[in-house]
């Protein structure tokens, strides 16, 4: 189930994904079995040492509704998106989370949110920031793609939704 919530005056779509220890090379097969294609760059990344799998980690994912919708620019500088996320206490997603999102979301979920692509921003030690995208081109099959490493801006159609992780809440004992 995807919840629609409001937090600090911003409307978000919220859901959770739970990691299951799937290794990168297995993700390629798992996604293919669900009818999801992968680009060469995403396959190379999933099978690299930079892909780290976890097991049993629950990540709360939020996708802000209409991020930068009122902004007249066609291209939004990536640093502005990172700054917006930081101001709103949101974190980047791992490649594993993007794969989990692909497995989790159905076409009906994308329609509910009004998006065709879910864009995850990932900062990995030793690599420039990357944009990881999960979605559809026009009416084609779902696809996992890795876009330009260290992009300067995002040429955004209004059907893109940026996904972020909500930091876990800790309690004092």
Secondary structure, DSSP 8 states (H G I E B T S, - for coil): --EEEEETTEEEEEEEEEEE---HHHHHHHHHHTT-EE-HHHHHHHTSTT----EEEEEEEEEETTTTTT---SEEEHHHHHHHHHHTTEE---HHHHHHHHHH--HHHHHHHT-SEEEEEE--TTS--EEEEEEESTTS-EEEEE--TT-SEEE--TTEEEEEEE-------
